Amino acid sequence: MQIETMKLNGITGEACAEKINDALLNIKGVNDIIISLAGSKATVQFDEELTSLQELQATLARVGYSVEALEKKASGCCGGCGGAHV
């Protein structure tokens, strides 16, 4: 599993968060989404064997939101791959 936190442009309220949540949950491999309205961020847990960061970004663009920046976590890895995907 991979976790990415993305700063998004265009989030204005709860309706935006629901739209983003629904769009991302329709992607095979997305397991969990946390959306912060205050920070305009979406943290997405997904299986990198089934989808990719590029697919997440393309889906967000299709529903009207662009990714301003990615936030990398120093130790967001579960360790299962031995660091091969980092």
Secondary structure, 3 states (H helix, E strand, C coil): CEEEEEEEECCCCHHHHHHHHHHHHCCCCEEEEEEECCCCEEEEEECCCCCCHHHHHHHHHHCCCEEEEEECCCCCCCCCCCCCCC
